[in-house]
């Protein structure tokens, strides 16, 4: 995989996200490498991790990601998910991971139809995950579409967290 090519394309997709909306929602975007062959767009809030910890690397955090790798490129797929990692360690909350996942998934039901090939029958650390078919010409638009789709539902995470304050 030509990682610099895909990092550039992912960054261009991230740059096309509505800056005003990101600011209003306090959502940040980052394009990063995961491992040696995986390019990822991550959307997150600093509030979804412990204060003074990096929201991209903290053990306890919540984030949305869309990514490609060598294997997904072969299959012409973009993968996506929402992770909720080690929420018991999130300060200011008393969270049971399974209960958090169940509440989030229950509120997500109204939006499932908007997410291609989505699966919510997972462990508590992956709130939802899925994939969509793409081709080399349209994948940048698909990344943008996934990011925008997440921005429509990010408040579900906030609402779920509020129940554990």
BELBELVEN-V541471 format. One record per residue. RES is the residue in one small letter. OMEGA is omega in radians with two decimals (999 if undefined). Layout:
BEGIN
res=<RES,RES>
omega=<OMEGA,OMEGA>
END
This chain:
BEGIN
res=<x,x,x,x,x,x,x,x,x,x,x,x,x,x,x,x,x,x,x,x,x,x,x,x,x,x,x,x,x,x,x,x,x,x,x,x,x,x,x,x,x,x,x,x,x,x,x,x,x,x,x,x,x,x,x,x,x,x,x,x,x,x,x,x,x,x,x,x,x,x,x,x,x,x,x,x,x,x,x,x,x,x,x,x,x,x,x,x,x,x,x,x,x,x,x,x,x,x,x,x,x,x,x,x,x,x,x,x,x,x,x,x,x,x,x,x,x,x,x,x,x,x,x,x,x,x,x,x,x,x,x,x,x,x,x,x,x,x,x,x,x,x,x,x,x,x,x,x,x,x,x,x,x,x,x,x,x,x,x,x,x,x,x,x,x>
omega=<3.06,-3.01,-3.13,3.09,-3.09,3.04,3.12,-3.13,3.11,3.13,3.10,3.07,3.13,-3.14,3.13,3.06,-3.09,-3.09,3.14,3.14,3.09,3.14,3.13,-3.10,-3.10,3.11,3.09,3.13,3.06,3.03,-3.04,2.98,3.00,-3.04,-3.07,-3.01,-3.08,3.10,-2.97,2.88,3.09,3.03,-3.02,3.00,3.07,3.11,-3.11,3.03,3.14,3.12,3.12,3.05,-3.14,-3.11,3.09,-3.06,-3.11,3.09,-3.11,-3.09,3.06,3.13,3.01,3.06,3.01,-3.03,3.00,3.09,3.10,-3.08,-3.14,3.08,3.10,-3.13,-3.07,-3.14,2.89,3.11,3.10,3.05,2.93,3.10,3.03,-2.98,3.03,-3.07,3.09,-3.13,-3.12,-3.06,3.13,-3.13,3.01,-2.95,2.93,-2.98,-3.12,3.14,3.10,-3.13,-3.12,-3.14,3.11,-3.09,3.10,3.12,-3.14,-3.08,-3.12,-3.08,-3.06,-3.08,-3.14,-3.05,-3.11,3.03,-3.09,3.11,3.08,3.13,-3.02,3.03,-3.04,-3.13,3.09,-3.05,3.06,3.05,3.13,-3.14,3.00,3.13,3.14,3.03,-3.04,-3.13,-3.01,-2.99,3.12,3.09,3.13,3.08,3.11,-3.14,3.11,3.10,3.11,3.12,3.09,-3.14,3.09,-3.05,-3.07,-3.13,3.08,3.09,3.12,-3.13,3.13,3.11,-3.10,-3.14,-3.10,-3.11,999>
END
